[in-house]
Amino acid sequence: MGLGYWSLSAFLKHSSKKAVNFISDFEQGIVEYIHQDQCHGVIAGHVHHPAITIINGVIYANCGDFVENLTAIVETMDGNLLLINCQNIEHPLPQG
């Protein structure tokens, strides 16, 4: 039909106030938990909500998922984390 990628389940999750509150509570809870262990950051994926942000001085990275969001987290050669959206990749990834 010529339309771009669109996920109904992602739309419904992100538009529901209850889902948005759950995601926020998850982010805050995991950051508080790892902050107690004096960690610098966390990489999560449980709520499938892609993000790289700093919450209360802790790096919070969530890879999202590859089904609804087409996202992943990669580490660059210099150690930085990047959130990539594979929907925006113009060239196909190598096979095998």
C-alpha positions as CSV (number, residue, x, y, z in Angstrom):
1,M,0.0,0.0,0.0
2,G,3.0,2.3,0.0
3,L,2.7,3.2,3.7
4,G,5.7,3.2,6.1
5,Y,6.0,0.8,9.0
6,W,3.5,1.3,11.8
7,S,2.8,-0.9,14.8
8,L,-0.8,-1.0,16.2
9,S,0.3,-2.6,19.5
10,A,3.1,0.1,20.0
11,F,0.6,2.9,19.3
12,L,-1.9,1.5,21.8
13,K,0.7,0.9,24.5
14,H,2.2,4.4,24.2
15,S,-1.2,6.1,24.0
16,S,-2.6,4.4,27.1
17,K,-2.0,6.5,30.3
18,K,-1.8,3.3,32.3
19,A,1.0,1.9,30.1
20,V,2.9,5.3,30.1
21,N,2.7,5.3,33.9
22,F,4.0,1.7,34.1
23,I,7.0,2.6,31.9
24,S,7.8,5.6,34.0
25,D,7.5,3.6,37.2
26,F,9.7,0.9,35.8
27,E,12.4,3.4,34.7
28,Q,12.4,5.1,38.1
29,G,12.3,1.8,40.0
30,I,15.2,0.2,38.2
31,V,17.3,3.4,38.5
32,E,16.7,3.6,42.2
33,Y,17.6,-0.1,42.6
34,I,20.9,0.2,40.7
35,H,21.8,3.5,42.3
36,Q,21.8,1.7,45.7
37,D,24.5,-0.6,44.2
38,Q,26.5,2.5,43.1
39,C,26.2,1.5,39.4
40,H,26.7,4.1,36.7
41,G,24.0,2.8,34.4
42,V,21.7,0.1,33.3
43,I,20.6,-1.4,30.0
44,A,17.0,-2.8,30.1
45,G,14.5,-4.0,27.6
46,H,11.6,-5.3,29.7
47,V,9.1,-2.6,28.8
48,H,10.1,-2.4,25.1
49,H,10.2,1.4,25.2
50,P,13.4,2.6,23.5
51,A,15.4,5.3,25.3
52,I,18.8,6.4,26.4
53,T,18.6,9.0,29.1
54,I,20.1,10.1,32.4
55,I,17.7,9.6,35.4
56,N,19.0,10.9,38.8
57,G,22.6,10.8,37.5
58,V,22.3,7.2,36.3
59,I,22.4,6.2,32.6
60,Y,19.2,4.4,31.6
61,A,19.3,2.7,28.3
62,N,16.4,0.6,27.0
63,C,16.9,-1.2,23.7
64,G,13.2,-1.3,22.9
65,D,12.5,-4.3,20.7
66,F,12.9,-5.3,17.1
67,V,9.2,-6.2,16.5
68,E,7.3,-3.1,17.4
69,N,9.9,-0.4,17.3
70,L,12.7,-1.8,15.1
71,T,15.2,-0.5,17.6
72,A,18.5,-1.7,19.2
73,I,21.3,-0.4,21.3
74,V,24.8,-0.5,19.9
75,E,28.2,0.3,21.5
76,T,30.5,2.4,19.3
77,M,34.2,1.6,19.1
78,D,34.9,4.5,21.6
79,G,32.4,3.1,24.2
80,N,29.4,5.3,23.6
81,L,25.9,3.8,23.5
82,L,23.6,4.6,20.5
83,L,20.0,3.9,20.1
84,I,19.4,3.0,16.5
85,N,16.2,2.7,14.6
86,C,16.5,0.0,11.9
87,Q,13.5,1.5,10.1
88,N,15.8,4.3,9.0
89,I,18.6,2.1,7.7
90,E,18.8,2.6,3.9
91,H,21.0,-0.4,3.1
92,P,20.2,-3.9,4.1
93,L,22.4,-5.6,6.7
94,P,24.8,-8.3,5.5
95,Q,23.4,-11.8,5.4
96,G,24.9,-14.6,7.4
